[in-house]
Amino acid sequence: MDLVVILGIDLGTTCTVTAGIGDDGRPVVLPNSLGETSTPSVVHFESADSVLVGSTARTAAAVDPDNTVALIKRRMGTEFDLFFHGVRHTPESISALILRAVAGDVPGVRAVVTVPAYFGIREREATFQAAALAGIEVLELLSEPVAAALHHRTAFPDAPDTTLVYDLGGGTFDTTVLRGAEVVAVDGDSHLGGADWDARLASHLLESFAAAVPEVDPHEDEVFLSEVVVLAEKVKRELSRVSSRTVALRCGGASAAVEVTRADVEAMGADLVDRTLEITRRVLDSAAARGVPRAGSVVLVGGASRMPGVARALRAELGVEPRLVEPDLAVAYGAAIRAHQLASPERLRRAGGRMAVVADQPTRSVVPRSFGVLVDDSHDPSGEGRLVVHVVHRNDPLPATATTRFATIVNDQDRVRVQICEQAGDVPSSEPAHNRRVLDGELSGLPPLPAGSLVEVTLGVSADGLLSVTAREPRSGRSLTLESYVDGVVDGGAHAELARSLAGLRVAQ
Ligand code: AMP
C-alpha cells in the first residue's frame, strides 16, 4: 500500500510550519531536517539544479542576495516573474519549493494548507497551484484564523463562544471574529506585519551607524544592508523579552555600538499597531452588525503578536486579556486538526477526548472579499462611467450564492460581456479602480435583444472560497458559466513548464 502522509501546513510569509497528529490525538509540530520547528520561507538558488530553503537560504541571502527570495507570499496571485540561473520562476513555483522542503519531498502527501482569511481568489488559486507543483494533494485551503480558532477551542474547550483572532505575522495581518467554529467576520491587511518593524529598525540602525561613523556610507555595502535586516529582526525579537539591547555593527572597517530600547521599537511601530487596531474595530463592527455578541476571548497568533505592546494596546482597546498560546504554531496545529478531520474522521473519533468533539464541528466561514459585476453606469450622463455592483458581499456566510439582474443598454445586442471583479482594497467600493477583474467572458449567440432586456448573473463562492459565475438570458435560455480562469494565475501550459523546471531541482535545507 502506498504511504499517505497527512499534514497541516502553515505556509507563512516569513516562516512555514508543518504539523501532524500524534498518537495521543493531539497536534505535534514536525521539525524540519535541521530539527527546527519552523522553516524560514526563504529560497536560495545555489545553482541551476540546486536550491536551499530555510535558515541556510537566509544565511546565503547575506552573501548572495540576488539569488535569494523572501516574502514571496506577498506576491501570490500576481504576475511576478523571477529568473535564477536562466530559469523562470513565479510566486507559485517559489512557494512550491518551500512546500517541497517542509513536506519532506516525498510522494503521497495530503495536506490542509492555510491562507489568510482575506486572501482573494487569485491568491488561493496560486496557493493551490504551488501545492500541486510540489506534488501535494490539497485537502482544503483553510483560513489561518479558523485554524488558530480550531486549535484554541481544542486547548480551551470552555472559552467564551465569541472569539477575536488577532494574527500579526511576518508580512500579513488578519483579524477575525468567530462564533464557535463559525467565522462571522474577517478583515486584514496583506501588507502589514513584523517585517515592517524589521525594516524600520534596520533603517534606524543604519542611520545610527552613519551618524556614529560619518566617514563610511553603509548604504553602499549590499552585504551589510542585508545583514542589518536579519540583525534587526533578531533584535526586535529580543526586545520582546528584554527592555534594551546594544547592537554591534561593523562596516567598511569601522564599527559602532548602537543602543536600542523596547520603547524605541514601540515608538517606531506605534502607527503600525494603530492600523491593526483600526482594522480590528472594523471587523468587530461587522460582527456586531450581524448580531454577534462582543468577543469574550481574544487570541493572539503570528510571531509578531509577541511584541508586548500589541497585547497592551488590545487590552486597552477591548478590556479583555488577550491570550497568547504558541502563536507561531497555533495555525499549523489547527491545520493538522482539520487535515485529520478531512482525511480520517474515523481515526479522530477513535482518539476520543476533546479532539473528537472539535472534529465533529463544521468550520464555516465567510466570503473574504466582495465580488460583483462590472457594468456601465446608467446614471452617468457621459456614458463613459462604469461601476462594480457587488453581488456577493464580504462577510456573507459560506457557501454564498446570489443572483442579480442587469439590463442591456443598446438595442439589438446579441452578446453581453460578463466581467467579474473582486474587491481589491481593504474596504468594498463600487469604483472600478478599487476592484480587480478576476473573470471575463461573453454570453453570445443571443437573439437581438431590445435595450432594457434582463440578464441574470449568479455568483457563487464555495466553502473553500472558489468562485463560479453563471450569466443567463431568460428568454433564449442561453447561459454562460465561468469558472477557473483567473487573471494572473499560472495556466495549464505554464504549469507544465514550471513543473518540468522544478522537477530538475534538488531541494535541501
Ligand atoms: P509568522 O508569520 O507568524 O511566522 O510571524 C513571523 C514574524 O513574527 C516575524 O516578523 C518575526 O520577526 C516575528 N516574531 C517572532 N517572534 C517574535 C518575538 N518574540 N517578538 C517580536 N516579533 C517576533
Boltz pocket constraint, residues with backbone or C-beta under 6 A from the ligand:
constraints:
  - pocket:
      binder: B
      contacts: [[A, 12], [A, 13], [A, 14], [A, 15], [A, 16], [A, 168], [A, 169], [A, 170], [A, 171], [A, 193], [A, 194], [A, 195], [A, 233], [A, 236], [A, 237], [A, 238], [A, 240], [A, 301], [A, 302], [A, 303], [A, 304], [A, 305], [A, 306], [A, 307], [A, 327], [A, 328]]
      max_distance: 6.0
